[in-house]
Amino acid sequence: MKWSIQELRQIASQPMMINESVDMKEEMKAVIPELIDMSPVQVEGMVLYEEHTVLTQLRLALKMTMPSTRSLEPVELDVQLPVSERFIEDGWNSDIVDEDHVTQLFMDSFTIDLKESIRDHILLNMPLQILTEAEIAADEFPEGNDWRVVSESDFEAEREVEEVVNPEFAKLQDLFKDSESSDEA
């Protein structure tokens, strides 16, 4: 999945259609050490050379097995990603106006390596929180000796309870106000 600009110029009259399966498990394990397993990435789409630019419009499909962020139990993720990029040759500017979802990138070499683009898009779209179905359904958080994880809403509720002042202590605060005012005089 690597082509030189020269190769792409030769077929510039029509888009090059792609329907390939790419094994990237080892490359991804080098970047994501906690990756348990990964299927080959199914890549479908097209590559088009036009006016010193290369347009790629792809759909990536893969399955990844990652540890749960709570329990470290294996979780299989079904990943479907659209990828739309326009690579602009070094030293050229492009007047081509793309839709908002097309990323424009300047090339630093005379080759297009879609494996780099695939890797980057998988990394950019990794979820921050990975949970098993049981963890999602139970909505329980881990806890241990003198610590526990709470949701943001539970944390805010506990904080509001702490802010409620005991009326007995409020009377004592008034007592200190009198002594502070006499110290200032």
LUMPAKE-665217 format. One record per residue: residue in three letters; x negated, y, z negated of N, C-alpha, C in turn. Coordinates in steps of 0.1 Angstrom, whole numbers, plus 5000, padded with zeros to 4 digits. Last residue first. Example, Ala and Ser with C-alpha at 12.3 -4.5 7.8 and 13.67 -1.06 7.14 Angstrom:
2
{res=Ser n.east=4872 n.north=4978 n.up=4929 ca.east=4863 ca.north=4989 ca.up=4929 c.east=4871 c.north=5000 c.up=4921}
{res=Ala n.east=4868 n.north=4943 n.up=4922 ca.east=4877 ca.north=4955 ca.up=4922 c.east=4868 c.north=4967 c.up=4922}
***
This chain:
185
{res=Ala n.east=5095 n.north=5466 n.up=4345 ca.east=5097 ca.north=5479 ca.up=4340 c.east=5085 c.north=5484 c.up=4332}
{res=Glu n.east=5090 n.north=5439 n.up=4352 ca.east=5087 ca.north=5449 ca.up=4362 c.east=5088 c.north=5463 c.up=4356}
{res=Asp n.east=5098 n.north=5425 n.up=4330 ca.east=5084 ca.north=5425 ca.up=4333 c.east=5081 c.north=5436 c.up=4343}
{res=Ser n.east=5126 n.north=5428 n.up=4332 ca.east=5119 ca.north=5435 ca.up=4321 c.east=5104 c.north=5435 c.up=4323}
{res=Ser n.east=5131 n.north=5412 n.up=4354 ca.east=5133 ca.north=5427 ca.up=4355 c.east=5127 c.north=5434 c.up=4344}
{res=Glu n.east=5124 n.north=5387 n.up=4344 ca.east=5116 ca.north=5392 ca.up=4355 c.east=5118 c.north=5407 c.up=4356}
{res=Ser n.east=5144 n.north=5383 n.up=4324 ca.east=5130 ca.north=5384 ca.up=4320 c.east=5121 c.north=5390 c.up=4331}
{res=Asp n.east=5167 n.north=5381 n.up=4340 ca.east=5165 ca.north=5392 ca.up=4330 c.east=5151 c.north=5394 c.up=4326}
{res=Lys n.east=5161 n.north=5359 n.up=4356 ca.east=5162 ca.north=5372 ca.up=4363 c.east=5161 c.north=5383 c.up=4353}
{res=Phe n.east=5163 n.north=5338 n.up=4338 ca.east=5150 ca.north=5342 ca.up=4342 c.east=5150 c.north=5355 c.up=4350}
{res=Leu n.east=5191 n.north=5336 n.up=4335 ca.east=5183 ca.north=5339 ca.up=4324 c.east=5169 c.north=5344 c.up=4328}
{res=Asp n.east=5198 n.north=5327 n.up=4360 ca.east=5202 ca.north=5340 ca.up=4356 c.east=5194 c.north=5345 c.up=4344}
{res=Gln n.east=5189 n.north=5301 n.up=4359 ca.east=5183 ca.north=5310 ca.up=4368 c.east=5186 c.north=5325 c.up=4365}
{res=Leu n.east=5207 n.north=5290 n.up=4341 ca.east=5192 ca.north=5292 ca.up=4337 c.east=5185 c.north=5301 c.up=4346}
{res=Lys n.east=5229 n.north=5288 n.up=4356 ca.east=5229 ca.north=5297 ca.up=4344 c.east=5215 c.north=5300 c.up=4340}
{res=Ala n.east=5221 n.north=5269 n.up=4374 ca.east=5224 ca.north=5283 ca.up=4379 c.east=5224 c.north=5292 c.up=4368}
{res=Phe n.east=5221 n.north=5246 n.up=4360 ca.east=5208 ca.north=5252 ca.up=4363 c.east=5210 c.north=5266 c.up=4368}
{res=Glu n.east=5248 n.north=5241 n.up=4359 ca.east=5241 ca.north=5243 ca.up=4346 c.east=5227 c.north=5250 c.up=4349}
{res=Pro n.east=5255 n.north=5237 n.up=4386 ca.east=5259 ca.north=5249 ca.up=4379 c.east=5252 c.north=5252 c.up=4366}
{res=Asn n.east=5231 n.north=5226 n.up=4409 ca.east=5238 ca.north=5222 ca.up=4397 c.east=5242 c.north=5235 c.up=4389}
{res=Val n.east=5234 n.north=5234 n.up=4443 ca.east=5228 ca.north=5237 ca.up=4430 c.east=5237 c.north=5233 c.up=4419}
{res=Val n.east=5227 n.north=5218 n.up=4472 ca.east=5238 ca.north=5221 ca.up=4463 c.east=5232 c.north=5223 c.up=4449}
{res=Glu n.east=5206 n.north=5207 n.up=4485 ca.east=5207 ca.north=5222 ca.up=4484 c.east=5218 c.north=5226 c.up=4475}
{res=Glu n.east=5210 n.north=5180 n.up=4486 ca.east=5199 ca.north=5185 ca.up=4477 c.east=5200 c.north=5200 c.up=4475}
{res=Val n.east=5230 n.north=5179 n.up=4505 ca.east=5233 ca.north=5175 ca.up=4492 c.east=5223 c.north=5180 c.up=4482}
{res=Glu n.east=5215 n.north=5186 n.up=4528 ca.east=5226 ca.north=5195 ca.up=4523 c.east=5230 c.north=5192 c.up=4509}
{res=Arg n.east=5198 n.north=5164 n.up=4530 ca.east=5192 ca.north=5177 ca.up=4527 c.east=5203 c.north=5187 c.up=4522}
{res=Glu n.east=5215 n.north=5144 n.up=4537 ca.east=5208 ca.north=5143 ca.up=4524 c.east=5202 c.north=5157 c.up=4520}
{res=Ala n.east=5223 n.north=5154 n.up=4562 ca.east=5233 ca.north=5152 ca.up=4552 c.east=5226 c.north=5152 c.up=4538}
{res=Glu n.east=5198 n.north=5152 n.up=4576 ca.east=5205 ca.north=5165 ca.up=4574 c.east=5215 c.north=5165 c.up=4563}
{res=Phe n.east=5194 n.north=5124 n.up=4576 ca.east=5185 ca.north=5133 ca.up=4569 c.east=5191 c.north=5147 c.up=4566}
{res=Asp n.east=5216 n.north=5115 n.up=4591 ca.east=5215 ca.north=5112 ca.up=4577 c.east=5206 c.north=5121 c.up=4569}
{res=Ser n.east=5208 n.north=5126 n.up=4616 ca.east=5220 ca.north=5131 ca.up=4609 c.east=5221 c.north=5127 c.up=4594}
{res=Glu n.east=5184 n.north=5112 n.up=4621 ca.east=5184 ca.north=5127 ca.up=4619 c.east=5196 c.north=5132 c.up=4612}
{res=Ser n.east=5181 n.north=5082 n.up=4601 ca.east=5185 ca.north=5090 ca.up=4613 c.east=5185 c.north=5105 c.up=4610}
{res=Val n.east=5153 n.north=5071 n.up=4583 ca.east=5167 ca.north=5075 ca.up=4583 c.east=5169 c.north=5082 c.up=4597}
{res=Val n.east=5133 n.north=5046 n.up=4568 ca.east=5135 ca.north=5055 ca.up=4580 c.east=5150 c.north=5058 c.up=4580}
{res=Arg n.east=5117 n.north=5047 n.up=4537 ca.east=5127 ca.north=5042 ca.up=4545 c.east=5128 c.north=5052 c.up=4557}
{res=Trp n.east=5097 n.north=5038 n.up=4507 ca.east=5099 ca.north=5045 ca.up=4520 c.east=5111 c.north=5039 c.up=4528}
{res=Asp n.east=5092 n.north=5022 n.up=4485 ca.east=5092 ca.north=5036 ca.up=4484 c.east=5092 c.north=5044 c.up=4497}
{res=Asn n.east=5087 n.north=4994 n.up=4504 ca.east=5085 ca.north=4999 ca.up=4490 c.east=5083 c.north=5014 c.up=4491}
{res=Gly n.east=5109 n.north=4999 n.up=4533 ca.east=5099 ca.north=4992 ca.up=4525 c.east=5098 c.north=4997 c.up=4511}
{res=Glu n.east=5129 n.north=4996 n.up=4562 ca.east=5125 ca.north=5003 ca.up=4550 c.east=5115 c.north=4994 c.up=4542}
{res=Pro n.east=5144 n.north=5004 n.up=4595 ca.east=5134 ca.north=4996 ca.up=4586 c.east=5132 c.north=5004 c.up=4573}
{res=Phe n.east=5179 n.north=5008 n.up=4600 ca.east=5166 ca.north=5013 ca.up=4601 c.east=5156 c.north=5005 c.up=4591}
{res=Glu n.east=5206 n.north=4997 n.up=4620 ca.east=5199 ca.north=4997 ca.up=4607 c.east=5185 c.north=5001 c.up=4610}
{res=Asp n.east=5225 n.north=4994 n.up=4640 ca.east=5221 ca.north=5007 ca.up=4636 c.east=5215 c.north=5008 c.up=4623}
{res=Ala n.east=5236 n.north=4971 n.up=4652 ca.east=5235 ca.north=4972 ca.up=4637 c.east=5232 c.north=4986 c.up=4633}
{res=Ala n.east=5233 n.north=4976 n.up=4680 ca.east=5246 ca.north=4973 ca.up=4674 c.east=5246 c.north=4975 c.up=4659}
{res=Ile n.east=5205 n.north=4980 n.up=4683 ca.east=5215 ca.north=4990 ca.up=4687 c.east=5228 c.north=4988 c.up=4680}
{res=Glu n.east=5196 n.north=4955 n.up=4673 ca.east=5192 ca.north=4968 ca.up=4666 c.east=5201 c.north=4979 c.up=4670}
{res=Ala n.east=5206 n.north=4938 n.up=4692 ca.east=5211 ca.north=4937 ca.up=4678 c.east=5207 c.north=4949 c.up=4671}
{res=Glu n.east=5192 n.north=4945 n.up=4715 ca.east=5207 ca.north=4948 ca.up=4715 c.east=5212 c.north=4947 c.up=4700}
{res=Thr n.east=5162 n.north=4963 n.up=4706 ca.east=5169 ca.north=4951 ca.up=4710 c.east=5184 c.north=4954 c.up=4709}
{res=Leu n.east=5149 n.north=4994 n.up=4719 ca.east=5156 ca.north=4986 ca.up=4708 c.east=5162 c.north=4973 c.up=4714}
{res=Ile n.east=5126 n.north=5019 n.up=4723 ca.east=5130 ca.north=5006 ca.up=4729 c.east=5136 c.north=4998 c.up=4717}
{res=Gln n.east=5121 n.north=5052 n.up=4730 ca.east=5127 ca.north=5043 ca.up=4720 c.east=5132 c.north=5030 c.up=4727}
{res=Leu n.east=5111 n.north=5064 n.up=4752 ca.east=5103 ca.north=5066 ca.up=4740 c.east=5108 c.north=5056 c.up=4729}
{res=Pro n.east=5108 n.north=5047 n.up=4784 ca.east=5116 ca.north=5052 ca.up=4773 c.east=5108 c.north=5053 c.up=4760}
{res=Met n.east=5090 n.north=5058 n.up=4811 ca.east=5090 ca.north=5048 ca.up=4800 c.east=5099 c.north=5054 c.up=4789}
{res=Asn n.east=5086 n.north=5074 n.up=4833 ca.east=5099 ca.north=5071 ca.up=4830 c.east=5101 c.north=5060 c.up=4819}
{res=Leu n.east=5058 n.north=5077 n.up=4836 ca.east=5066 ca.north=5089 ca.up=4833 c.east=5081 c.north=5086 c.up=4829}
{res=Leu n.east=5051 n.north=5051 n.up=4843 ca.east=5047 ca.north=5057 ca.up=4830 c.east=5055 c.north=5069 c.up=4826}
{res=Ile n.east=5063 n.north=5049 n.up=4868 ca.east=5067 ca.north=5040 ca.up=4858 c.east=5063 c.north=5046 c.up=4844}
{res=His n.east=5049 n.north=5069 n.up=4882 ca.east=5063 ca.north=5070 ca.up=4880 c.east=5069 c.north=5061 c.up=4869}
{res=Asp n.east=5022 n.north=5059 n.up=4881 ca.east=5026 ca.north=5072 ca.up=4875 c.east=5041 c.north=5073 c.up=4872}
{res=Arg n.east=5025 n.north=5036 n.up=4897 ca.east=5020 ca.north=5035 ca.up=4883 c.east=5025 c.north=5048 c.up=4875}
{res=Ile n.east=5033 n.north=5047 n.up=4922 ca.east=5042 ca.north=5038 ca.up=4915 c.east=5038 c.north=5037 c.up=4900}
{res=Ser n.east=5010 n.north=5062 n.up=4928 ca.east=5023 ca.north=5069 ca.up=4926 c.east=5032 c.north=5060 c.up=4918}
{res=Glu n.east=4991 n.north=5042 n.up=4930 ca.east=4989 ca.north=5052 ca.up=4920 c.east=5002 c.north=5059 c.up=4917}
{res=Lys n.east=5002 n.north=5027 n.up=4951 ca.east=5001 ca.north=5021 ca.up=4938 c.east=4999 c.north=5031 c.up=4927}
{res=Leu n.east=4999 n.north=5043 n.up=4974 ca.east=5013 ca.north=5043 ca.up=4967 c.east=5012 c.north=5036 c.up=4954}
{res=Asp n.east=4976 n.north=5063 n.up=4984 ca.east=4977 ca.north=5051 ca.up=4977 c.east=4990 c.north=5051 c.up=4969}
{res=Ile n.east=4964 n.north=5078 n.up=5013 ca.east=4976 ca.north=5077 ca.up=5004 c.east=4976 c.north=5064 c.up=4998}
{res=Thr n.east=4934 n.north=5096 n.up=5020 ca.east=4942 ca.north=5084 ca.up=5019 c.east=4954 c.north=5085 c.up=5010}
{res=Phe n.east=4916 n.north=5116 n.up=5018 ca.east=4923 ca.north=5114 ca.up=5031 c.east=4930 c.north=5101 c.up=5032}
{res=Ser n.east=4922 n.north=5135 n.up=4988 ca.east=4914 ca.north=5125 ca.up=4997 c.east=4922 c.north=5124 c.up=5010}
{res=Asp n.east=4938 n.north=5150 n.up=4974 ca.east=4924 ca.north=5153 ca.up=4972 c.east=4915 c.north=5143 c.up=4980}
{res=Met n.east=4969 n.north=5166 n.up=4983 ca.east=4960 ca.north=5154 ca.up=4983 c.east=4946 c.north=5158 c.up=4981}
{res=Phe n.east=4993 n.north=5181 n.up=4963 ca.east=4982 ca.north=5183 ca.up=4972 c.east=4973 c.north=5171 c.up=4971}
{res=Leu n.east=5028 n.north=5174 n.up=4962 ca.east=5015 ca.north=5172 ca.up=4956 c.east=5005 c.north=5175 c.up=4967}
{res=Gln n.east=5062 n.north=5180 n.up=4953 ca.east=5051 ca.north=5183 ca.up=4963 c.east=5037 c.north=5182 c.up=4956}
{res=Thr n.east=5090 n.north=5159 n.up=4948 ca.east=5078 ca.north=5165 ca.up=4942 c.east=5067 c.north=5168 c.up=4953}
{res=Val n.east=5123 n.north=5163 n.up=4952 ca.east=5111 ca.north=5159 ca.up=4959 c.east=5099 c.north=5167 c.up=4953}
{res=His n.east=5146 n.north=5174 n.up=4941 ca.east=5141 ca.north=5162 ca.up=4935 c.east=5128 c.north=5157 c.up=4942}
{res=Asp n.east=5153 n.north=5196 n.up=4957 ca.east=5147 ca.north=5198 ca.up=4944 c.east=5141 c.north=5186 c.up=4938}
{res=Glu n.east=5144 n.north=5191 n.up=4991 ca.east=5154 ca.north=5192 ca.up=4981 c.east=5146 c.north=5193 c.up=4967}
{res=Asp n.east=5119 n.north=5211 n.up=5008 ca.east=5125 ca.north=5198 ca.up=5004 c.east=5136 c.north=5201 c.up=4994}
{res=Val n.east=5107 n.north=5228 n.up=5035 ca.east=5115 ca.north=5230 ca.up=5023 c.east=5122 c.north=5217 c.up=5020}
{res=Ile n.east=5076 n.north=5233 n.up=5050 ca.east=5088 ca.north=5224 ca.up=5049 c.east=5094 c.north=5226 c.up=5035}
{res=Asp n.east=5054 n.north=5247 n.up=5052 ca.east=5066 ca.north=5255 ca.up=5052 c.east=5078 c.north=5246 c.up=5051}
{res=Ser n.east=5023 n.north=5240 n.up=5036 ca.east=5035 ca.north=5235 ca.up=5042 c.east=5047 c.north=5244 c.up=5041}
{res=Asn n.east=4989 n.north=5243 n.up=5042 ca.east=5001 ca.north=5247 ca.up=5035 c.east=5013 c.north=5242 c.up=5042}
{res=Trp n.east=4957 n.north=5226 n.up=5039 ca.east=4969 ca.north=5230 ca.up=5046 c.east=4980 c.north=5235 c.up=5037}
{res=Gly n.east=4937 n.north=5216 n.up=5023 ca.east=4934 ca.north=5227 ca.up=5032 c.east=4946 c.north=5232 c.up=5040}
{res=Asp n.east=4948 n.north=5183 n.up=5022 ca.east=4939 ca.north=5193 ca.up=5017 c.east=4936 c.north=5203 c.up=5027}
{res=Glu n.east=4983 n.north=5176 n.up=5030 ca.east=4968 ca.north=5175 ca.up=5032 c.east=4960 c.north=5186 c.up=5027}
{res=Ile n.east=5006 n.north=5169 n.up=5006 ca.east=5002 ca.north=5179 ca.up=5015 c.east=4987 c.north=5177 c.up=5017}
{res=Phe n.east=5032 n.north=5146 n.up=5000 ca.east=5018 ca.north=5148 ca.up=4999 c.east=5013 c.north=5158 c.up=5010}
{res=Arg n.east=5062 n.north=5145 n.up=4985 ca.east=5056 ca.north=5150 ca.up=4997 c.east=5041 c.north=5153 c.up=4994}
{res=Glu n.east=5083 n.north=5120 n.up=4971 ca.east=5072 ca.north=5129 ca.up=4970 c.east=5067 c.north=5133 c.up=4984}
{res=Ser n.east=5106 n.north=5103 n.up=4952 ca.east=5105 ca.north=5112 ca.up=4964 c.east=5094 c.north=5122 c.up=4962}
{res=Val n.east=5119 n.north=5075 n.up=4939 ca.east=5106 ca.north=5082 ca.up=4940 c.east=5106 c.north=5090 c.up=4953}
{res=Pro n.east=5140 n.north=5060 n.up=4915 ca.east=5139 ca.north=5067 ca.up=4928 c.east=5126 c.north=5075 c.up=4928}
{res=Leu n.east=5139 n.north=5030 n.up=4897 ca.east=5135 ca.north=5044 ca.up=4898 c.east=5135 c.north=5049 c.up=4913}
{res=Gln n.east=5149 n.north=5008 n.up=4873 ca.east=5152 ca.north=5012 ca.up=4887 c.east=5149 c.north=5027 c.up=4888}
{res=Val n.east=5142 n.north=4982 n.up=4851 ca.east=5138 ca.north=4996 ca.up=4855 c.east=5142 c.north=4998 c.up=4870}
{res=Asp n.east=5152 n.north=4966 n.up=4824 ca.east=5155 ca.north=4966 ca.up=4838 c.east=5153 c.north=4980 c.up=4843}
{res=Leu n.east=5133 n.north=4952 n.up=4798 ca.east=5139 ca.north=4965 ca.up=4804 c.east=5140 c.north=4963 c.up=4818}
{res=Glu n.east=5135 n.north=4931 n.up=4771 ca.east=5134 ca.north=4932 ca.up=4785 c.east=5141 c.north=4944 c.up=4790}
{res=Val n.east=5117 n.north=4930 n.up=4741 ca.east=5129 ca.north=4936 ca.up=4748 c.east=5126 c.north=4937 c.up=4763}
{res=Pro n.east=5104 n.north=4913 n.up=4713 ca.east=5104 ca.north=4915 ca.up=4727 c.east=5117 c.north=4920 c.up=4733}
{res=Glu n.east=5101 n.north=4931 n.up=4682 ca.east=5107 ca.north=4920 ca.up=4689 c.east=5106 c.north=4923 c.up=4704}
{res=Leu n.east=5093 n.north=4952 n.up=4667 ca.east=5083 ca.north=4946 ca.up=4676 c.east=5088 c.north=4934 c.up=4683}
{res=Ser n.east=5112 n.north=4968 n.up=4654 ca.east=5109 ca.north=4954 ca.up=4649 c.east=5098 c.north=4947 c.up=4656}
{res=Arg n.east=5112 n.north=4993 n.up=4667 ca.east=5115 ca.north=4991 ca.up=4653 c.east=5110 c.north=4978 c.up=4647}
{res=Thr n.east=5106 n.north=4993 n.up=4693 ca.east=5099 ca.north=5003 ca.up=4685 c.east=5102 c.north=5002 c.up=4671}
{res=Ser n.east=5100 n.north=4960 n.up=4707 ca.east=5110 ca.north=4970 ca.up=4701 c.east=5102 c.north=4980 c.up=4693}
{res=Pro n.east=5076 n.north=4956 n.up=4733 ca.east=5081 ca.north=4954 ca.up=4720 c.east=5091 c.north=4964 c.up=4715}
{res=Met n.east=5087 n.north=4948 n.up=4767 ca.east=5080 ca.north=4956 ca.up=4758 c.east=5085 c.north=4953 c.up=4744}
{res=Thr n.east=5088 n.north=4937 n.up=4799 ca.east=5091 ca.north=4932 ca.up=4785 c.east=5081 c.north=4940 c.up=4776}
{res=Met n.east=5104 n.north=4949 n.up=4828 ca.east=5093 ca.north=4949 ca.up=4819 c.east=5097 c.north=4944 c.up=4806}
{res=Lys n.east=5112 n.north=4946 n.up=4862 ca.east=5115 ca.north=4942 ca.up=4848 c.east=5103 c.north=4942 c.up=4840}
{res=Leu n.east=5119 n.north=4968 n.up=4889 ca.east=5111 ca.north=4959 ca.up=4882 c.east=5117 c.north=4956 c.up=4868}
{res=Ala n.east=5120 n.north=4988 n.up=4918 ca.east=5128 ca.north=4980 ca.up=4909 c.east=5119 c.north=4969 c.up=4902}
{res=Leu n.east=5120 n.north=5019 n.up=4934 ca.east=5113 ca.north=5009 ca.up=4927 c.east=5122 c.north=5001 c.up=4918}
{res=Arg n.east=5124 n.north=5034 n.up=4964 ca.east=5132 ca.north=5029 ca.up=4953 c.east=5123 c.north=5018 c.up=4947}
{res=Leu n.east=5111 n.north=5064 n.up=4981 ca.east=5111 ca.north=5050 ca.up=4977 c.east=5121 c.north=5047 c.up=4966}
{res=Gln n.east=5098 n.north=5083 n.up=5004 ca.east=5110 ca.north=5082 ca.up=4997 c.east=5112 c.north=5067 c.up=4994}
{res=Thr n.east=5072 n.north=5105 n.up=5011 ca.east=5075 ca.north=5091 ca.up=5007 c.east=5089 c.north=5092 c.up=5000}
{res=Leu n.east=5056 n.north=5123 n.up=5036 ca.east=5068 ca.north=5122 ca.up=5028 c.east=5070 c.north=5108 c.up=5024}
{res=Val n.east=5028 n.north=5141 n.up=5041 ca.east=5033 ca.north=5127 ca.up=5041 c.east=5044 c.north=5127 c.up=5031}
{res=Thr n.east=5017 n.north=5167 n.up=5064 ca.east=5022 ca.north=5162 ca.up=5051 c.east=5027 c.north=5148 c.up=5053}
{res=His n.east=5011 n.north=5177 n.up=5089 ca.east=5000 ca.north=5177 ca.up=5079 c.east=5006 c.north=5173 c.up=5064}
{res=Glu n.east=5037 n.north=5172 n.up=5102 ca.east=5031 ca.north=5186 ca.up=5100 c.east=5021 c.north=5186 c.up=5088}
{res=Glu n.east=5045 n.north=5141 n.up=5088 ca.east=5049 ca.north=5152 ca.up=5096 c.east=5042 c.north=5165 c.up=5092}
{res=Tyr n.east=5049 n.north=5107 n.up=5082 ca.east=5039 ca.north=5118 ca.up=5084 c.east=5045 c.north=5129 c.up=5093}
{res=Leu n.east=5067 n.north=5088 n.up=5059 ca.east=5068 ca.north=5096 ca.up=5071 c.east=5057 c.north=5107 c.up=5072}
{res=Val n.east=5078 n.north=5059 n.up=5046 ca.east=5067 ca.north=5068 ca.up=5046 c.east=5067 c.north=5075 c.up=5059}
{res=Met n.east=5106 n.north=5045 n.up=5027 ca.east=5099 ca.north=5048 ca.up=5039 c.east=5088 c.north=5058 c.up=5036}
{res=Gly n.east=5117 n.north=5016 n.up=5009 ca.east=5118 ca.north=5030 ca.up=5013 c.east=5111 c.north=5032 c.up=5026}
{res=Glu n.east=5110 n.north=4996 n.up=4981 ca.east=5118 ca.north=4998 ca.up=4993 c.east=5118 c.north=5012 c.up=4996}
{res=Val n.east=5093 n.north=4974 n.up=4961 ca.east=5093 ca.north=4987 ca.up=4966 c.east=5100 c.north=4988 c.up=4980}
{res=Gln n.east=5093 n.north=4957 n.up=4931 ca.east=5099 ca.north=4957 ca.up=4944 c.east=5100 c.north=4971 c.up=4949}
{res=Val n.east=5067 n.north=4947 n.up=4912 ca.east=5075 ca.north=4958 ca.up=4915 c.east=5080 c.north=4957 c.up=4930}
{res=Pro n.east=5067 n.north=4916 n.up=4894 ca.east=5062 ca.north=4924 ca.up=4905 c.east=5072 c.north=4936 c.up=4908}
{res=Ser n.east=5074 n.north=4921 n.up=4858 ca.east=5076 ca.north=4914 ca.up=4871 c.east=5069 c.north=4922 c.up=4882}
{res=Met n.east=5055 n.north=4918 n.up=4829 ca.east=5061 ca.north=4927 ca.up=4839 c.east=5062 c.north=4919 c.up=4852}
{res=Asp n.east=5050 n.north=4917 n.up=4793 ca.east=5051 ca.north=4911 ca.up=4806 c.east=5058 c.north=4921 c.up=4816}
{res=Ile n.east=5041 n.north=4934 n.up=4772 ca.east=5041 ca.north=4919 ca.up=4771 c.east=5041 c.north=4912 c.up=4784}
{res=Leu n.east=5023 n.north=4962 n.up=4765 ca.east=5031 ca.north=4956 ca.up=4776 c.east=5030 c.north=4941 c.up=4774}
{res=Glu n.east=5005 n.north=4975 n.up=4749 ca.east=5015 ca.north=4968 ca.up=4743 c.east=5025 c.north=4961 c.up=4752}
{res=Pro n.east=4987 n.north=4990 n.up=4766 ca.east=4983 ca.north=4977 ca.up=4760 c.east=4994 c.north=4969 c.up=4754}
{res=Ile n.east=4991 n.north=5005 n.up=4794 ca.east=5000 ca.north=5002 ca.up=4783 c.east=4996 c.north=4989 c.up=4776}
{res=Val n.east=4968 n.north=5004 n.up=4810 ca.east=4973 ca.north=5017 ca.up=4806 c.east=4983 c.north=5016 c.up=4794}
{res=Ala n.east=4964 n.north=4977 n.up=4815 ca.east=4952 ca.north=4985 ca.up=4812 c.east=4957 c.north=4999 c.up=4806}
{res=Lys n.east=4989 n.north=4969 n.up=4822 ca.east=4984 ca.north=4965 ca.up=4809 c.east=4972 c.north=4973 c.up=4805}
{res=Met n.east=4990 n.north=4979 n.up=4848 ca.east=4998 ca.north=4985 ca.up=4838 c.east=4994 c.north=4981 c.up=4824}
{res=Glu n.east=4972 n.north=4963 n.up=4861 ca.east=4969 ca.north=4977 ca.up=4861 c.east=4978 c.north=4984 c.up=4850}
{res=Glu n.east=4985 n.north=4938 n.up=4858 ca.east=4972 ca.north=4940 ca.up=4852 c.east=4968 c.north=4955 c.up=4851}
{res=Lys n.east=5009 n.north=4942 n.up=4872 ca.east=5009 ca.north=4938 ca.up=4858 c.east=4996 c.north=4941 c.up=4852}
{res=Met n.east=5016 n.north=4946 n.up=4898 ca.east=5009 ca.north=4957 ca.up=4891 c.east=5007 c.north=4954 c.up=4876}
{res=Asp n.east=5023 n.north=4933 n.up=4928 ca.east=5020 ca.north=4929 ca.up=4914 c.east=5011 c.north=4939 c.up=4908}
{res=Val n.east=5049 n.north=4943 n.up=4949 ca.east=5036 ca.north=4946 ca.up=4945 c.east=5033 c.north=4942 c.up=4930}
{res=Ser n.east=5068 n.north=4936 n.up=4977 ca.east=5067 ca.north=4933 ca.up=4963 c.east=5052 c.north=4935 c.up=4959}
{res=Glu n.east=5083 n.north=4958 n.up=5002 ca.east=5073 ca.north=4949 ca.up=4997 c.east=5074 c.north=4947 c.up=4982}
{res=Asn n.east=5092 n.north=4974 n.up=5026 ca.east=5100 ca.north=4965 ca.up=5017 c.east=5090 c.north=4955 c.up=5013}
{res=Ile n.east=5092 n.north=5004 n.up=5044 ca.east=5085 ca.north=4996 ca.up=5034 c.east=5095 c.north=4987 c.up=5027}
{res=Met n.east=5088 n.north=5019 n.up=5076 ca.east=5097 ca.north=5014 ca.up=5065 c.east=5089 c.north=5004 c.up=5057}
{res=Met n.east=5077 n.north=5049 n.up=5087 ca.east=5072 ca.north=5035 ca.up=5085 c.east=5081 c.north=5030 c.up=5073}
{res=Pro n.east=5094 n.north=5070 n.up=5110 ca.east=5090 ca.north=5066 ca.up=5097 c.east=5086 c.north=5051 c.up=5096}
{res=Gln n.east=5079 n.north=5081 n.up=5141 ca.east=5090 ca.north=5075 ca.up=5133 c.east=5085 c.north=5071 c.up=5120}
{res=Ser n.east=5056 n.north=5094 n.up=5150 ca.east=5069 ca.north=5096 ca.up=5157 c.east=5081 c.north=5091 c.up=5149}
{res=Ala n.east=5032 n.north=5087 n.up=5137 ca.east=5040 ca.north=5099 ca.up=5133 c.east=5054 c.north=5101 c.up=5139}
{res=Ile n.east=5013 n.north=5068 n.up=5138 ca.east=5027 ca.north=5064 ca.up=5139 c.east=5037 c.north=5075 c.up=5135}
{res=Gln n.east=4990 n.north=5083 n.up=5136 ca.east=4992 ca.north=5075 ca.up=5148 c.east=5006 c.north=5070 c.up=5149}
{res=Arg n.east=4991 n.north=5093 n.up=5110 ca.east=4993 ca.north=5102 ca.up=5122 c.east=4996 c.north=5095 c.up=5135}
{res=Leu n.east=4985 n.north=5071 n.up=5095 ca.east=4998 ca.north=5076 ca.up=5095 c.east=5001 c.north=5086 c.up=5106}
{res=Glu n.east=4957 n.north=5068 n.up=5101 ca.east=4967 ca.north=5057 ca.up=5104 c.east=4981 c.north=5063 c.up=5105}
{res=Gln n.east=4948 n.north=5092 n.up=5090 ca.east=4946 ca.north=5089 ca.up=5105 c.east=4956 c.north=5078 c.up=5109}
{res=Ile n.east=4952 n.north=5089 n.up=5063 ca.east=4960 ca.north=5099 ca.up=5070 c.east=4959 c.north=5097 c.up=5085}
{res=Ser n.east=4953 n.north=5055 n.up=5054 ca.east=4945 ca.north=5067 ca.up=5057 c.east=4955 c.north=5077 c.up=5064}
{res=Trp n.east=4971 n.north=5038 n.up=5029 ca.east=4969 ca.north=5041 ca.up=5042 c.east=4960 c.north=5054 c.up=5044}
{res=Lys n.east=4981 n.north=5012 n.up=5008 ca.east=4972 ca.north=5023 ca.up=5009 c.east=4969 c.north=5025 c.up=5024}
{res=Met n.east=4992 n.north=4988 n.up=5000 ca.east=5000 ca.north=5000 ca.up=5000 c.east=4991 c.north=5013 c.up=5000}
***
